[in-house]
């Protein structure tokens, strides 16, 4: 059985690349039983988008100031 530390690592990895079939199944099983990891898996895409938007806004602000 997968523990929460392993599950959160796989959730994070899944943002970067596709997981193997066996890892996906093990993760889905864990998420069905663990509400904390399920919540984490739902928050990660939002956090990723927020950080990308922040970085984009930061880059645009730098361009307006003329400073790197």
C-alpha positions as CSV (number, residue, x, y, z in Angstrom):
1,X,0.0,0.0,0.0
2,X,1.3,3.4,-0.9
3,X,1.8,6.0,1.8
4,X,1.0,9.7,1.7
5,X,4.6,10.7,1.1
6,X,4.8,8.4,-2.0
7,X,1.4,9.6,-3.2
8,X,2.3,13.3,-3.0
9,X,5.6,12.6,-4.8
10,X,3.7,10.9,-7.6
11,X,1.1,13.7,-7.8
12,X,3.9,16.2,-8.3
13,X,5.7,14.0,-10.8
14,X,2.4,13.6,-12.8
15,X,2.5,17.4,-13.4
16,X,5.8,16.9,-15.3
17,X,5.3,13.7,-17.2
18,X,2.9,10.7,-17.6
19,X,3.1,8.1,-14.9
20,X,3.3,4.4,-15.7
21,X,0.1,2.4,-15.7
22,X,1.0,0.7,-12.4
23,X,1.8,4.0,-10.7
24,X,-1.4,5.5,-11.9
25,X,-3.5,2.6,-10.5
26,X,-1.6,2.6,-7.2
27,X,-2.1,6.4,-6.9
28,X,-5.8,6.2,-7.8
29,X,-6.3,3.5,-5.1
30,X,-4.6,5.7,-2.5
31,X,-6.6,8.8,-3.5
32,X,-9.9,6.9,-3.1
33,X,-9.0,6.2,0.5
34,X,-7.1,9.4,1.5
35,X,-8.9,12.7,1.6
36,X,-5.8,14.7,2.4
37,X,-3.9,13.4,-0.7
38,X,-7.1,13.8,-2.8
39,X,-7.3,17.5,-1.8
40,X,-3.6,17.9,-2.5
41,X,-4.1,16.4,-6.0
42,X,-6.9,18.9,-6.7
43,X,-4.8,21.9,-5.4
44,X,-1.6,21.2,-7.4
45,X,-3.0,22.2,-10.8
46,X,-4.3,25.4,-9.4
47,X,-1.0,26.2,-7.7
48,X,0.9,25.5,-10.9
49,X,-1.3,27.8,-12.9
50,X,-1.1,30.5,-10.3
51,X,2.7,30.4,-10.2
52,X,2.8,30.5,-14.0
53,X,0.5,33.5,-14.1
54,X,2.6,35.2,-11.4
55,X,5.8,34.5,-13.3
56,X,4.3,35.9,-16.5
57,X,3.1,39.0,-14.7
58,X,6.5,39.4,-13.1
59,X,8.2,39.1,-16.5
60,X,5.8,41.6,-18.1
61,X,6.3,44.1,-15.2
62,X,10.1,43.8,-15.7
63,X,9.7,44.5,-19.4
64,X,7.7,47.7,-18.6
65,X,10.3,49.0,-16.2
66,X,13.1,48.2,-18.6
67,X,14.9,46.2,-16.0
68,X,15.6,42.5,-16.0
